[in-house]
């Protein structure tokens, strides 16, 4: 790496870490607002504000769309709303670090299933050991329903990645994401209104909802786009694999959520499995015969996990996984799969 490239890579790494911390701060604020609006009310606020920002910025073209286009983006929106809802329901019952760790299993498992390498089984075993360690402090400390919600969010995240890739092939730039975000916001409205009730009339609640959307989606997404111009895809993916650690730190500092040592070991094992899957994806891509480039909307990285799984920038930031698809050079960076919320 040249002398000029080192500072650029250093600052890009700082942007990725800052984006992760912003996302975790947004998740912590969401937890603090739960008593007023509930998890589903918070999901609605985040999706609505994120959709308004995206639609205003992109102004997507709605005419001349095919039936398959609309079915693809509709499915994308449904998965997006489901992923966010399950993530916040889990976050109500589990510590932030534990919730994110379980959710990360979705894209990780998808990456391992797609991989053709025998080493995938090793990383699967490491991830499974990490999950067992999360109960090491006593499974009575872990809410079973919260675990089910988190596993549902993990599965939704995997489906989100597949839906994002499909929509990315049919819609230019962020048009598909903006429309899907609008659909997700509409789907969340009845649940959010019932859950939050009159609290939605309080300006401070609306302000906090907008802050969560900004911290969990807009800022991290912008930072990731800038970082992707200066970091190799594999380095970016490894940094995103560290999200359970930053989530655990945010839970401790902002919410006072303390984890026992064995739970920290579990988080570390899941992170190690994520990094191992990324490395395997890079090696597999390098060893594979060169094929014609595949152009996709969301950025396709080897085993990458993008911040904010549940967010619009889960939507905007969900994780990138799987063996890499070769993308042609572009003048501007592609969008990352968009981390849930957290």
N, C-alpha and C positions, 0 to 999 in steps of 0.2 A: 504494500500500500504506500503510495507516495506521501510526501510530507503534507501536501495540501489536502489529501484525501482523509488523513487521520483526524484533523479537527472536525471536518464535516461529518465523519462517521461518529465521532464523540458526541457532537451536538444532536445528531439524529437519534442516537441511543438515549440521550437525555429526554428527547421529545417523546419517545415511546414510553419510557418510564413515567414521565409526567402525565401522559395520557392515561396510563393504567391507574395512577393515583387519583386523577380526576374522576375516573369511572367509579372507583371504590368510594370516593367521597360522595358521589351522587347516590350510590347504593346506601351509604350510611345515613344520608339525609332522608332517603325514602323510608328507612326503618323508623326514623324518628317521627315521620308523618303518619305512619301506620295507625296510631291511636285515633287520629282525626278522620282519616278517609279509608283505612283498611288497605290491604294489598291490592285488591282489584281497583279501588279508587285511584291508587297511585299509578297502576298500570295505565289506566285511562288517561290520567294527566300527562304522563310521559309520552304516550303514543300520540295524543292529540297535539301537544306542543311540538313534538318532533315532526309530525306530519305537516303542520302549518309551515314550519321553517323549510322543510324539503320541497314542498309544493311551491312555495314562493320563490325559492332559488332556482328550481329546475323548470317549472312550468311545462310539465310533460305533455307530449302530443297524444290526444285521446282518439282522434279520428283515424280512419283507415287501419284499424287494428283487426286482426283476424280472431276467430273464435278461440283458436289455440292460444293466442296471445293473452286473451282475457282469462282463460282457464288457468294458464300458468301464473299470472300475476295474482289471481284470486287465491290459488293455493298458497302462494308465497305469503300473502297477507294473513291467511288463516294460521299458517305455521308461525308467523311472526307474533301474532296476538297470543297464541297458545304458549309459545316459548316464554314470552314476557310474563304472562299470568302465572304459570307454574313456577317460574323463578322467584317471583315476589311472594307467592304463597309459601315456598320453601324458606325464603329469607325471614318470614315471620316466625318460623319455628326452629331454625338452625342458625348457628353462628355464620357470619359472612364467609370466613375462610373455608369452612366445611361445605357450605352451599356451592361455592364456586368450584371447589375441588371435585365434588360429585358431578357437577354440570359439565366440567371439562372432559369427563369420561365419554360424553357423546361424540364429539369430533375425534377424540383419540381412538375410540373403538372403530369409528368409520374409517379412519386412516389405516388402522391395522387390518381391517377386513379387506380393504382395497389392495393393500400391499401383497406382493407375491413372495416376499422373503420369509424364510423360516424364523428370522430374528423377530418377526412380528409377535410370535408366541411368547418370546422372552419379555417383551415390553408389556404385553397383555398380563402376564403373570406379575410383573412389577406393579402395574396399576392395580390389580386385584389385591395384592398385598397391602398397598397403600390404603385401599378402602377398608380392609380389615383393621388396619391400625387406627382408622378414624373412630372405631368403636373400642379402642384399647383403653380409653379412660372410663369404660363402662357403658354398655349400650343403653343403660337407663338414662344416660345423659343425652342421648341422641333421640329426638322425637321420630318415631317410625313414620308417621304421616308426612313429616317434613322431608324425610329421606325419599319417600315415594314421589313427592312433588319435585324434588331435585332430580331424581332419576327420569321423571317425565320431561323435565326441562332439558336434560342431557339428550334424550331421544329426539326431542323437538329441535335441538340445536343441530343434530346430525341431519334431520330432514330439511332444516333451514338451509344448510350448506348446499344440498342437492337442488332445492328449489331456487336458490340464488343463482346457481350456475345455469339452470334452465332459463330463468328470466333474463339473465345477462346476455344470452344469445339472441334474445328476441327484442330487447329494448336497448336504446342507446344510453350510454353513460349511466346517470342515476335515475332515469325516467321510471324504470320498473320498480326500483326501491321506493321512490316517492309515491307512486300509485299504490303499491302494496302497503306502505305505511298508512296511507289514507284509509285503505280497506281495514287494516288492523285497528285503527282508531275508531272507525264506525262500529266494528264488532265489539269493541270494549266499552262503548258508551252505555248500553243498558246495564251491564254488570257494575260499571264504575258509578253510575248515578245512584243505583240502588244501594251500593255499599257506602258511598260517601254522603249521600243525602244533602242536607242543608250546608254541610261543611264546604261544599263547592262554591258557596256564595261568599266565603271569607277571602278577602284579598291576600292575606298572608299565606293561605293554603295554595291559592293559585300561583303565587310568587314562588313558593317552594317547589311546586310541581314543574314550573318553568326552569327553575335552577337544576332540578334533577335531570331534565331533558338536556339542558346545556352541558352539564358536567359529565353525564353518562354517555352522551352521544356526540354532540356537535364539536366540542373541544377535542376529545380523543380522536375523532374521525379526521379532523383537520391536521392534528399532529401526526397521525399515521400516514396521511397522504404526503406530507412533507418528508417524513422519515424514509418512506419507500423510494424517494428519489436519490437517497444517499446511502442506503444500506442494502447489502445483498439480501435476496429473498430468504435464504437460509438463516441469516443472522436475525432478521426480523421475526421469523417464525420461532426461533429459540427464545427471544425476548417475550413474545406473546405467551409462550408456554409457562412463563414465570407468574402468570396471573394469580394462581392460588396463593402464592407467597405474599404478594402485595395486598390481596384481599384479607388474608389473615392479619397482616400488619394494620390495615385500616380498621378491621374489626376490633383489634386490641386498643388502638389509640383513640378512635372516634366513638366506639360503642362500649369499650370496657369488656370485650368478649375475650376471656382468657382461655387458652387451650392447654391441655396437659401435654407433656413431652411426647407421648406416643402418638397423639393426634398430629403434632408437628412433624413427626417422622412419616406419618401417612401422607401428609401434604407433600413432603419432600420426595417420596416415592412416586407419587402421581406426576410431579414436575419432571422427575428423572425419566419416567416413561414417555412423557410428551416430547422431551428433548431427544430421547432415543428414537422415537417415531419420526421426528423431523430429520434426523441424521440418516435414518434408513431410507426415507423418501428421497433425500438428495442423492444418496448413493445409487438407489434404484433408477432414478431418472438419468443419472450420468451413464449407467451401464446399459440403458435401453437403447435400441436402434433409433436413429433420428427419423421422426415422422413429420408430415406436413404440419405446420403450425395450426393450433386450434385457437380461434379468437373467442374469448368469453367476456362477459360483462364484468362480473366480480373477479377480482384478481385470484388466480389459482396458484397457491404456493405449496411447496412440499411439506405436508404435515403442519402447516402454520395454524396457530390458533389466535384469532384476532380478538382483541379485547371486547368487553361488553357483550357477552353472549345474549343477554336478554334485551339489550337495548335496541333502539331504532338504529343505534349504531352498534348494538348487537346487531340491530338491524343495520345500523351503520357499522357496527363493529362485530360481527360474529366471527368465529375462528375459521381459519383456512386449513384444510386438511387434505390428506391423500397424496398419492404420487403426483408429481408436478406435471402439468400440461404445458407444453412449450408454447410460449406466447411470442408473437413477433414484436420487434422494437416499436415503441410508440413515443410520440412527442410528449404525451402527458400520462401520468400514472393511472393505472386502472384502480377501481375501488376495491378496498379489502372487503372480505366477506362480512365484514362486520360480522365485543365482549361485549348476555346476557349480558340483558341488563347485566353486569351487576350494576 
